[in-house]
Amino acid sequence: MAHAIAELKARKYFPDPQDPLSVRSYNAQMKKLKADPHYEKSADTATDVYLDYLKSIS
């Protein structure tokens, strides 16, 4: 679950010119992930930290 959230956030921050992720698509996918019974708020926080790390090394 956390991997999917992290990937989605990274795709939003580091867009692929060949496959852009629209805001609408991002929001829909995030909503779907948050509706999953395995979703935990801590995964969202952890993926924010991971995204900050990715930003720092790019």
Biopython code that builds the backbone (N, CA, C, O; Angstrom):
import numpy as np
from Bio.PDB.StructureBuilder import StructureBuilder

atoms = [
    (1, "MET", "N", (0.823, -1.180, 0.000)),
    (1, "MET", "CA", (0.000, 0.000, 0.000)),
    (1, "MET", "C", (0.876, 1.256, 0.000)),
    (1, "MET", "O", (0.667, 2.157, -0.812)),
    (2, "ALA", "N", (1.841, 1.317, 0.895)),
    (2, "ALA", "CA", (2.713, 2.493, 0.969)),
    (2, "ALA", "C", (3.494, 2.670, -0.323)),
    (2, "ALA", "O", (3.735, 3.796, -0.758)),
    (3, "HIS", "N", (3.890, 1.558, -0.939)),
    (3, "HIS", "CA", (4.627, 1.646, -2.204)),
    (3, "HIS", "C", (3.767, 2.322, -3.271)),
    (3, "HIS", "O", (4.261, 3.178, -4.004)),
    (4, "ALA", "N", (2.511, 1.958, -3.366)),
    (4, "ALA", "CA", (1.615, 2.534, -4.371)),
    (4, "ALA", "C", (1.399, 4.030, -4.116)),
    (4, "ALA", "O", (1.347, 4.825, -5.054)),
    (5, "ILE", "N", (1.275, 4.400, -2.846)),
    (5, "ILE", "CA", (1.101, 5.812, -2.505)),
    (5, "ILE", "C", (2.364, 6.598, -2.852)),
    (5, "ILE", "O", (2.286, 7.684, -3.426)),
    (6, "ALA", "N", (3.519, 6.050, -2.503)),
    (6, "ALA", "CA", (4.786, 6.722, -2.791)),
    (6, "ALA", "C", (4.988, 6.881, -4.291)),
    (6, "ALA", "O", (5.427, 7.935, -4.752)),
    (7, "GLU", "N", (4.672, 5.856, -5.044)),
    (7, "GLU", "CA", (4.819, 5.932, -6.498)),
    (7, "GLU", "C", (3.905, 7.010, -7.075)),
    (7, "GLU", "O", (4.316, 7.776, -7.946)),
    (8, "LEU", "N", (2.686, 7.067, -6.595)),
    (8, "LEU", "CA", (1.740, 8.065, -7.082)),
    (8, "LEU", "C", (2.230, 9.478, -6.768)),
    (8, "LEU", "O", (2.177, 10.355, -7.630)),
    (9, "LYS", "N", (2.699, 9.702, -5.558)),
    (9, "LYS", "CA", (3.204, 11.018, -5.173)),
    (9, "LYS", "C", (4.440, 11.397, -5.993)),
    (9, "LYS", "O", (4.593, 12.548, -6.403)),
    (10, "ALA", "N", (5.303, 10.435, -6.224)),
    (10, "ALA", "CA", (6.507, 10.697, -7.017)),
    (10, "ALA", "C", (6.137, 11.026, -8.463)),
    (10, "ALA", "O", (6.729, 11.919, -9.069)),
    (11, "ARG", "N", (5.162, 10.307, -9.014)),
    (11, "ARG", "CA", (4.715, 10.595, -10.384)),
    (11, "ARG", "C", (4.111, 11.987, -10.487)),
    (11, "ARG", "O", (4.224, 12.641, -11.524)),
    (12, "LYS", "N", (3.478, 12.436, -9.428)),
    (12, "LYS", "CA", (2.907, 13.783, -9.432)),
    (12, "LYS", "C", (4.019, 14.829, -9.374)),
    (12, "LYS", "O", (3.986, 15.813, -10.113)),
    (13, "TYR", "N", (5.003, 14.619, -8.498)),
    (13, "TYR", "CA", (6.072, 15.604, -8.328)),
    (13, "TYR", "C", (7.079, 15.583, -9.473)),
    (13, "TYR", "O", (7.577, 16.632, -9.884)),
    (14, "PHE", "N", (7.380, 14.389, -9.991)),
    (14, "PHE", "CA", (8.327, 14.226, -11.094)),
    (14, "PHE", "C", (7.558, 13.729, -12.324)),
    (14, "PHE", "O", (7.615, 12.542, -12.647)),
    (15, "PRO", "N", (6.846, 14.619, -13.008)),
    (15, "PRO", "CA", (5.991, 14.173, -14.114)),
    (15, "PRO", "C", (6.788, 13.604, -15.291)),
    (15, "PRO", "O", (7.875, 14.079, -15.617)),
    (16, "ASP", "N", (6.225, 12.594, -15.903)),
    (16, "ASP", "CA", (6.787, 11.983, -17.103)),
    (16, "ASP", "C", (6.158, 12.681, -18.310)),
    (16, "ASP", "O", (4.943, 12.604, -18.491)),
    (17, "PRO", "N", (6.951, 13.355, -19.133)),
    (17, "PRO", "CA", (6.384, 14.071, -20.274)),
    (17, "PRO", "C", (5.602, 13.142, -21.230)),
    (17, "PRO", "O", (4.675, 13.583, -21.910)),
    (18, "GLN", "N", (5.983, 11.879, -21.270)),
    (18, "GLN", "CA", (5.305, 10.925, -22.146)),
    (18, "GLN", "C", (4.001, 10.407, -21.548)),
    (18, "GLN", "O", (3.133, 9.928, -22.277)),
    (19, "ASP", "N", (3.858, 10.499, -20.234)),
    (19, "ASP", "CA", (2.671, 9.984, -19.547)),
    (19, "ASP", "C", (2.326, 10.893, -18.365)),
    (19, "ASP", "O", (2.481, 10.501, -17.209)),
    (20, "PRO", "N", (1.852, 12.121, -18.664)),
    (20, "PRO", "CA", (1.567, 13.054, -17.567)),
    (20, "PRO", "C", (0.404, 12.584, -16.698)),
    (20, "PRO", "O", (-0.525, 11.929, -17.171)),
    (21, "LEU", "N", (0.481, 12.929, -15.439)),
    (21, "LEU", "CA", (-0.549, 12.573, -14.462)),
    (21, "LEU", "C", (-1.340, 13.841, -14.149)),
    (21, "LEU", "O", (-0.817, 14.766, -13.528)),
    (22, "SER", "N", (-2.585, 13.881, -14.573)),
    (22, "SER", "CA", (-3.411, 15.064, -14.323)),
    (22, "SER", "C", (-3.791, 15.125, -12.843)),
    (22, "SER", "O", (-3.740, 14.124, -12.127)),
    (23, "VAL", "N", (-4.167, 16.307, -12.413)),
    (23, "VAL", "CA", (-4.600, 16.494, -11.023)),
    (23, "VAL", "C", (-5.823, 15.628, -10.759)),
    (23, "VAL", "O", (-5.937, 15.013, -9.699)),
    (24, "ARG", "N", (-6.720, 15.579, -11.707)),
    (24, "ARG", "CA", (-7.937, 14.771, -11.547)),
    (24, "ARG", "C", (-7.600, 13.292, -11.393)),
    (24, "ARG", "O", (-8.162, 12.605, -10.540)),
    (25, "SER", "N", (-6.689, 12.812, -12.216)),
    (25, "SER", "CA", (-6.278, 11.412, -12.153)),
    (25, "SER", "C", (-5.571, 11.116, -10.831)),
    (25, "SER", "O", (-5.822, 10.084, -10.208)),
    (26, "TYR", "N", (-4.689, 12.019, -10.407)),
    (26, "TYR", "CA", (-3.987, 11.845, -9.131)),
    (26, "TYR", "C", (-4.995, 11.751, -7.987)),
    (26, "TYR", "O", (-4.926, 10.841, -7.161)),
    (27, "ASN", "N", (-5.930, 12.701, -7.949)),
    (27, "ASN", "CA", (-6.916, 12.720, -6.872)),
    (27, "ASN", "C", (-7.785, 11.466, -6.872)),
    (27, "ASN", "O", (-8.098, 10.928, -5.810)),
    (28, "ALA", "N", (-8.174, 11.001, -8.052)),
    (28, "ALA", "CA", (-9.002, 9.795, -8.144)),
    (28, "ALA", "C", (-8.237, 8.568, -7.658)),
    (28, "ALA", "O", (-8.783, 7.738, -6.930)),
    (29, "GLN", "N", (-6.979, 8.456, -8.059)),
    (29, "GLN", "CA", (-6.171, 7.312, -7.645)),
    (29, "GLN", "C", (-5.891, 7.354, -6.136)),
    (29, "GLN", "O", (-5.916, 6.321, -5.467)),
    (30, "MET", "N", (-5.625, 8.549, -5.612)),
    (30, "MET", "CA", (-5.363, 8.678, -4.182)),
    (30, "MET", "C", (-6.622, 8.340, -3.379)),
    (30, "MET", "O", (-6.545, 7.684, -2.340)),
    (31, "LYS", "N", (-7.764, 8.787, -3.861)),
    (31, "LYS", "CA", (-9.027, 8.489, -3.185)),
    (31, "LYS", "C", (-9.260, 6.980, -3.143)),
    (31, "LYS", "O", (-9.712, 6.438, -2.134)),
    (32, "LYS", "N", (-8.948, 6.314, -4.247)),
    (32, "LYS", "CA", (-9.109, 4.858, -4.313)),
    (32, "LYS", "C", (-8.171, 4.161, -3.320)),
    (32, "LYS", "O", (-8.572, 3.212, -2.645)),
    (33, "LEU", "N", (-6.944, 4.626, -3.237)),
    (33, "LEU", "CA", (-5.985, 4.031, -2.304)),
    (33, "LEU", "C", (-6.419, 4.251, -0.854)),
    (33, "LEU", "O", (-6.297, 3.351, -0.022)),
    (34, "LYS", "N", (-6.919, 5.435, -0.557)),
    (34, "LYS", "CA", (-7.341, 5.735, 0.819)),
    (34, "LYS", "C", (-8.600, 4.964, 1.209)),
    (34, "LYS", "O", (-8.859, 4.763, 2.396)),
    (35, "ALA", "N", (-9.381, 4.532, 0.226)),
    (35, "ALA", "CA", (-10.590, 3.753, 0.503)),
    (35, "ALA", "C", (-10.275, 2.281, 0.758)),
    (35, "ALA", "O", (-11.129, 1.543, 1.249)),
    (36, "ASP", "N", (-9.069, 1.851, 0.433)),
    (36, "ASP", "CA", (-8.660, 0.464, 0.627)),
    (36, "ASP", "C", (-8.643, 0.139, 2.123)),
    (36, "ASP", "O", (-8.176, 0.954, 2.919)),
    (37, "PRO", "N", (-9.139, -1.021, 2.514)),
    (37, "PRO", "CA", (-9.153, -1.373, 3.944)),
    (37, "PRO", "C", (-7.755, -1.482, 4.561)),
    (37, "PRO", "O", (-7.617, -1.411, 5.782)),
    (38, "HIS", "N", (-6.729, -1.652, 3.745)),
    (38, "HIS", "CA", (-5.365, -1.760, 4.265)),
    (38, "HIS", "C", (-4.676, -0.399, 4.420)),
    (38, "HIS", "O", (-3.549, -0.325, 4.911)),
    (39, "TYR", "N", (-5.345, 0.663, 4.007)),
    (39, "TYR", "CA", (-4.767, 1.998, 4.112)),
    (39, "TYR", "C", (-4.638, 2.408, 5.575)),
    (39, "TYR", "O", (-5.543, 2.198, 6.382)),
    (40, "GLU", "N", (-3.493, 2.994, 5.892)),
    (40, "GLU", "CA", (-3.254, 3.560, 7.216)),
    (40, "GLU", "C", (-2.668, 4.949, 7.043)),
    (40, "GLU", "O", (-1.831, 5.170, 6.168)),
    (41, "LYS", "N", (-3.101, 5.876, 7.864)),
    (41, "LYS", "CA", (-2.629, 7.263, 7.789)),
    (41, "LYS", "C", (-1.105, 7.332, 7.919)),
    (41, "LYS", "O", (-0.474, 8.211, 7.333)),
    (42, "SER", "N", (-0.526, 6.429, 8.668)),
    (42, "SER", "CA", (0.933, 6.434, 8.840)),
    (42, "SER", "C", (1.661, 6.204, 7.517)),
    (42, "SER", "O", (2.776, 6.689, 7.325)),
    (43, "ALA", "N", (1.032, 5.468, 6.611)),
    (43, "ALA", "CA", (1.646, 5.245, 5.289)),
    (43, "ALA", "C", (1.712, 6.555, 4.520)),
    (43, "ALA", "O", (2.674, 6.804, 3.793)),
    (44, "ASP", "N", (0.699, 7.388, 4.675)),
    (44, "ASP", "CA", (0.682, 8.684, 4.005)),
    (44, "ASP", "C", (1.808, 9.564, 4.531)),
    (44, "ASP", "O", (2.493, 10.236, 3.760)),
    (45, "THR", "N", (1.995, 9.557, 5.835)),
    (45, "THR", "CA", (3.065, 10.343, 6.450)),
    (45, "THR", "C", (4.437, 9.823, 6.027)),
    (45, "THR", "O", (5.325, 10.607, 5.692)),
    (46, "ALA", "N", (4.606, 8.527, 6.042)),
    (46, "ALA", "CA", (5.891, 7.926, 5.646)),
    (46, "ALA", "C", (6.222, 8.233, 4.188)),
    (46, "ALA", "O", (7.381, 8.476, 3.850)),
    (47, "THR", "N", (5.223, 8.222, 3.337)),
    (47, "THR", "CA", (5.487, 8.501, 1.927)),
    (47, "THR", "C", (5.799, 9.972, 1.699)),
    (47, "THR", "O", (6.509, 10.308, 0.751)),
    (48, "ASP", "N", (5.283, 10.858, 2.549)),
    (48, "ASP", "CA", (5.668, 12.272, 2.471)),
    (48, "ASP", "C", (7.152, 12.430, 2.798)),
    (48, "ASP", "O", (7.863, 13.185, 2.134)),
    (49, "VAL", "N", (7.608, 11.725, 3.810)),
    (49, "VAL", "CA", (9.030, 11.760, 4.182)),
    (49, "VAL", "C", (9.876, 11.215, 3.040)),
    (49, "VAL", "O", (10.920, 11.780, 2.715)),
    (50, "TYR", "N", (9.436, 10.128, 2.435)),
    (50, "TYR", "CA", (10.170, 9.541, 1.310)),
    (50, "TYR", "C", (10.219, 10.503, 0.124)),
    (50, "TYR", "O", (11.260, 10.641, -0.517)),
    (51, "LEU", "N", (9.109, 11.163, -0.170)),
    (51, "LEU", "CA", (9.087, 12.122, -1.270)),
    (51, "LEU", "C", (10.042, 13.281, -0.983)),
    (51, "LEU", "O", (10.728, 13.752, -1.890)),
    (52, "ASP", "N", (10.093, 13.739, 0.254)),
    (52, "ASP", "CA", (11.049, 14.789, 0.627)),
    (52, "ASP", "C", (12.480, 14.329, 0.373)),
    (52, "ASP", "O", (13.318, 15.107, -0.083)),
    (53, "TYR", "N", (12.753, 13.070, 0.670)),
    (53, "TYR", "CA", (14.087, 12.508, 0.409)),
    (53, "TYR", "C", (14.376, 12.520, -1.093)),
    (53, "TYR", "O", (15.457, 12.928, -1.518)),
    (54, "LEU", "N", (13.414, 12.075, -1.887)),
    (54, "LEU", "CA", (13.600, 12.060, -3.340)),
    (54, "LEU", "C", (13.860, 13.465, -3.875)),
    (54, "LEU", "O", (14.706, 13.654, -4.750)),
    (55, "LYS", "N", (13.142, 14.437, -3.356)),
    (55, "LYS", "CA", (13.345, 15.819, -3.772)),
    (55, "LYS", "C", (14.758, 16.291, -3.429)),
    (55, "LYS", "O", (15.384, 17.016, -4.203)),
    (56, "SER", "N", (15.251, 15.873, -2.263)),
    (56, "SER", "CA", (16.571, 16.332, -1.815)),
    (56, "SER", "C", (17.718, 15.758, -2.646)),
    (56, "SER", "O", (18.782, 16.370, -2.735)),
    (57, "ILE", "N", (17.512, 14.603, -3.246)),
    (57, "ILE", "CA", (18.599, 14.003, -4.024)),
    (57, "ILE", "C", (18.465, 14.262, -5.521)),
    (57, "ILE", "O", (19.323, 13.854, -6.303)),
    (58, "SER", "N", (17.404, 14.930, -5.915)),
    (58, "SER", "CA", (17.239, 15.174, -7.357)),
    (58, "SER", "C", (17.802, 16.504, -7.769)),
    (58, "SER", "O", (17.744, 16.861, -8.946)),
]
sb = StructureBuilder()
sb.init_structure("model")
sb.init_model(0)
sb.init_chain("A")
sb.init_seg("    ")
for serial, (resi, resn, name, xyz) in enumerate(atoms, 1):
    if name == "N":
        sb.init_residue(resn, " ", resi, " ")
    sb.init_atom(name, np.array(xyz, "f"), 0.0, 1.0, " ", f" {name:<3s}", serial, name[0])
structure = sb.get_structure()
